[in-house]
């Protein structure tokens, strides 16, 4: 389980075998590279496809909690660059 304070976010990263996020509390953001930010809410499920660069975190006004399941048989999470303030605030 991961819990984020309002405005907190992870860096861009890749899960070689994918990941599933079960949103249990609050409102958050999820974005795949080259796609618009998605706003996600309690009760929703996100399926991060294998090898897809993405980030997720809380919105500026809400905390965000999820349970993640990440198969590790194809390798550990690959951490990339930080999400910039511009990327975080760009909801287009």
N, C-alpha and C positions, 0 to 999 in steps of 0.2 A: 504494500500500500504506500502511496505517496501523497503528501499533503503540501499544498502550495499556498502561501499568503497572497493576497491581492497583488498583482503585478509580477509575481515570480514566474520564471520560465526556465526551461531547459535549453541547452545549446542545440544546434542542428545535429542530428545523429542518424545512424542507420542501424537497423537490426537485421543481420544476415538471414535469419529465419522468420522475420516478421514479429509482430506483437499485437496483443489484444488489450485494449483499455476499457474497463468497466467503470463508468463515471458514477461515483457514489455520493458526491456532495458538491454543491456550488456550480459555478459556470466557468468554463475554460475555453482556450483556443487550441486548435490543432491545424497545422499547415504542412502540406507536402510541397517540396521544391517545385516552383513554377505554377502553383495553383493558389487560389485565394484562401485566406484564413477561414476556417469553419468555427462557428461558435457552438460549443457542446454543453449539455446540461445533465444534471442528475438523471440517471436511468438510461442514458444512451451508451452505445457500444461503438468503439472505433476499432477498425481492423487495419493496422499498419502492415502493408504488404512487404514481403521480404525485399531487402536491398533498396527501399525507397527512402531518400533523404527527407527528414521531417523534424518538426519540433512541436512541443505542447507545453502549456502552462496556464496559469490563472489569468482572468481578465483583470483590468485595472481596478475594478470595483468589487470583485468577489473572490473569495478563497476557492480552492479547487482540490478535490480529492478523488483518486481513482485506485483501482486494483489492476495491476498489470500482470499479464502472463506472457513470458518471452522465452520461447524455446532456445536453448543454447547449443544444440547439436551442430549448427553451422557456424558457430563462433560467437564471440561476445559483441556487445554494442560497440560501434565505431563512432567515437565522438569527433565532431567537426568544429566549425567556427561558431562564435557566439551569435545569437539572434540580435541584430541591431535594433535600436529604438525605432528606426524608420520601418523596418520589417514588422516589428511588433504592433505598431500603430497603423499599418496599412491594411485596411479591411476591404480593399477593392479586388 
